[in-house]
């Protein structure tokens, strides 16, 4: 039996929430989880939009890269 392990070098995750506090909490929780597999934050992009009812919607994209 041949068993091979490959390291994850890049990982991109998407998040969304209706308030910044929840968005930040979700991102921070995943940062901690990804530390266990030796990934750190490389880049963060975020955006806010308003729907037809005036409700704000926050989204973010976080790019994780392997620590070297």
C-alpha positions as a Markdown table, in Angstrom:
| # | Residue | x | y | z |
|---|---|---|---|---|
| 1 | Unk | 0.0 | 0.0 | 0.0 |
| 2 | Unk | 1.4 | 3.4 | -1.0 |
| 3 | Unk | 0.5 | 6.3 | 1.3 |
| 4 | Unk | 1.5 | 9.8 | 0.3 |
| 5 | Unk | 0.9 | 13.1 | 2.2 |
| 6 | Unk | 0.7 | 16.4 | 0.3 |
| 7 | Unk | 0.9 | 19.7 | 2.0 |
| 8 | Unk | -1.7 | 22.4 | 1.3 |
| 9 | Unk | 0.1 | 25.4 | 0.0 |
| 10 | Unk | -2.7 | 27.7 | -0.9 |
| 11 | Unk | -6.3 | 27.9 | 0.4 |
| 12 | Unk | -8.9 | 30.5 | -0.3 |
| 13 | Unk | -12.0 | 30.9 | 1.9 |
| 14 | Unk | -15.1 | 33.0 | 1.5 |
| 15 | Unk | -17.2 | 34.5 | 4.4 |
| 16 | Unk | -20.4 | 36.5 | 4.7 |
| 17 | Unk | -22.4 | 38.0 | 7.5 |
| 18 | Unk | -24.9 | 40.8 | 8.2 |
| 19 | Unk | -22.7 | 42.4 | 10.8 |
| 20 | Unk | -18.9 | 43.0 | 11.1 |
| 21 | Unk | -18.7 | 41.4 | 14.5 |
| 22 | Unk | -19.9 | 38.1 | 13.2 |
| 23 | Unk | -17.8 | 38.3 | 10.1 |
| 24 | Unk | -14.6 | 39.0 | 12.1 |
| 25 | Unk | -15.5 | 36.2 | 14.6 |
| 26 | Unk | -15.9 | 33.6 | 11.7 |
| 27 | Unk | -12.6 | 34.7 | 10.1 |
| 28 | Unk | -10.7 | 34.6 | 13.3 |
| 29 | Unk | -12.0 | 31.2 | 14.2 |
| 30 | Unk | -10.9 | 29.9 | 10.8 |
| 31 | Unk | -7.4 | 31.5 | 11.2 |
| 32 | Unk | -6.9 | 29.5 | 14.3 |
| 33 | Unk | -8.1 | 26.3 | 12.6 |
| 34 | Unk | -5.7 | 26.9 | 9.7 |
| 35 | Unk | -2.8 | 27.5 | 12.0 |
| 36 | Unk | -3.0 | 23.8 | 12.9 |
| 37 | Unk | -2.3 | 22.9 | 9.2 |
| 38 | Unk | 0.5 | 25.5 | 9.0 |
| 39 | Unk | -1.3 | 28.0 | 7.0 |
| 40 | Unk | -1.2 | 31.8 | 7.6 |
| 41 | Unk | -3.1 | 34.7 | 6.2 |
| 42 | Unk | -1.5 | 36.0 | 3.0 |
| 43 | Unk | -4.2 | 38.5 | 1.8 |
| 44 | Unk | -7.7 | 39.7 | 2.9 |
| 45 | Unk | -10.2 | 41.4 | 0.7 |
| 46 | Unk | -13.6 | 42.6 | 2.0 |
| 47 | Unk | -16.7 | 44.3 | 0.7 |
| 48 | Unk | -19.9 | 45.8 | 2.0 |
| 49 | Unk | -23.2 | 46.1 | 0.1 |
| 50 | Unk | -26.7 | 47.2 | 0.9 |
| 51 | Unk | -29.7 | 45.2 | -0.2 |
| 52 | Unk | -33.1 | 46.7 | -1.4 |
| 53 | Unk | -34.3 | 46.9 | 2.2 |
| 54 | Unk | -31.3 | 48.9 | 3.3 |
| 55 | Unk | -29.8 | 46.0 | 5.2 |
| 56 | Unk | -26.0 | 45.8 | 5.1 |
| 57 | Unk | -24.2 | 42.7 | 3.9 |
| 58 | Unk | -20.5 | 42.1 | 4.6 |
| 59 | Unk | -18.3 | 39.6 | 2.7 |
| 60 | Unk | -14.7 | 38.7 | 2.8 |
| 61 | Unk | -12.2 | 36.6 | 0.9 |
| 62 | Unk | -9.1 | 35.3 | 2.8 |
| 63 | Unk | -6.2 | 33.8 | 1.0 |
| 64 | Unk | -4.1 | 31.5 | 3.2 |
| 65 | Unk | -0.6 | 30.3 | 2.3 |
| 66 | Unk | 1.8 | 27.8 | 3.8 |
| 67 | Unk | 4.3 | 29.1 | 6.3 |
| 68 | Unk | 7.8 | 28.8 | 5.1 |
